């Protein structure tokens, strides 16, 4: 901590801006890590319970009610809503075959659900890839600033140089400290998202087949009549 404070007090505006940028990137990435861990764990649990509850329901009405209670992140229910929706008349989308309209609606709903799970991944990837270089820039600039100051004072001994250079190297360590958690979290979240996406794609495929065969509306009518 003392070295960081000495580096901060001896640095100029560019060095301090670089350090502040790394600090903000660290705060932002840790916030995303915490938030996405909560969202993805909840979505993964709801996905398992939601799909099991949907297919075990006696009719579409009860299946929808179950999903409304289970699907807290709203990643399954939009697919069911899209399957039951109607394409607006007088549009290019309505001019295609009903099966094509159904595929388009479910596909768009699937993409929105996956996009919800992927939110923030770009930020984590950007932090993981750029933070080491920002830290390295801070180190190079700190060394340059220290050498210029020592040159102006006419001091060139190794003991006078090693202190400022060592303090400047803190920026490289700070860049790695910001990048490594972001990179690990990005890879872990990608694994969770890919697993959830595979489950959603399977449900979308089954839902389309069920709707195409007419079972969707038949089961819906049976449930309403019950």
URJO-V359835 format. One record per residue. N is the residue number from 0. SS is DSSP state (2 for helix, 1 for strand, 0 for the rest). PSI is psi as a letter, one per 20 degrees, with the letter a starting at -180 (999 if undefined). Layout:
# URJO-V359835
N&SS&PSI  N&SS&PSI
This chain:
# URJO-V359835
0&0&h  1&2&h  2&2&h  3&2&g  4&2&h  5&2&h  6&2&g  7&2&g  8&2&h  9&2&i  10&0&r  11&0&a  12&2&h  13&2&g  14&2&g  15&2&h  16&2&g  17&2&g  18&2&g  19&2&h  20&2&g  21&2&h  22&2&g  23&2&h  24&2&h  25&2&g  26&2&g  27&2&g  28&2&h  29&2&h  30&2&g  31&2&g  32&2&g  33&2&g  34&2&g  35&2&h  36&2&g  37&2&g  38&2&g  39&2&h  40&2&g  41&2&g  42&2&h  43&2&g  44&2&g  45&2&h  46&2&g  47&2&g  48&2&h  49&2&g  50&2&g  51&2&g  52&2&h  53&2&g  54&2&i  55&0&i  56&0&q  57&0&h  58&0&r  59&2&h  60&2&g  61&2&h  62&2&g  63&2&g  64&2&h  65&2&g  66&2&h  67&2&h  68&2&h  69&2&g  70&0&m  71&0&h  72&0&j  73&0&l  74&0&i  75&0&g  76&2&h  77&2&h  78&2&g  79&2&g  80&2&h  81&2&h  82&2&h  83&2&i  84&0&r  85&0&p  86&0&p  87&0&p  88&0&q  89&0&j  90&0&r  91&0&h  92&2&h  93&2&i  94&2&i  95&0&r  96&0&q  97&2&h  98&2&h  99&2&h  100&2&g  101&2&g  102&2&g  103&2&g  104&2&g  105&2&h  106&2&g  107&2&g  108&2&h  109&2&g  110&2&h  111&2&h  112&2&g  113&2&h  114&2&h  115&2&g  116&2&h  117&2&i  118&0&p  119&0&i  120&2&h  121&2&h  122&2&g  123&2&g  124&2&h  125&2&g  126&2&g  127&2&h  128&2&h  129&2&h  130&2&g  131&2&h  132&2&h  133&2&g  134&2&g  135&2&h  136&2&g  137&2&h  138&2&g  139&2&g  140&2&h  141&2&g  142&2&g  143&2&g  144&2&h  145&2&g  146&2&h  147&2&g  148&2&g  149&2&h  150&2&h  151&2&h  152&2&i  153&0&k  154&0&p  155&0&j  156&0&q  157&2&h  158&2&h  159&2&h  160&2&h  161&2&h  162&2&g  163&2&h  164&2&g  165&2&h  166&2&h  167&2&h  168&0&i  169&2&h  170&2&h  171&2&g  172&2&h  173&2&g  174&2&g  175&2&h  176&2&h  177&2&h  178&2&h  179&2&g  180&2&h  181&2&g  182&2&g  183&2&g  184&2&g  185&2&g  186&2&g  187&2&g  188&2&h  189&2&h  190&2&g  191&2&g  192&2&g  193&2&h  194&2&g  195&2&h  196&2&h  197&2&g  198&2&g  199&2&h  200&2&h  201&2&g  202&2&g  203&2&g  204&2&g  205&2&h  206&2&g  207&2&g  208&2&g  209&2&g  210&2&g  211&2&h  212&0&i  213&0&j  214&2&h  215&2&g  216&2&h  217&2&g  218&2&h  219&2&g  220&2&g  221&2&h  222&2&h  223&2&h  224&2&h  225&0&999
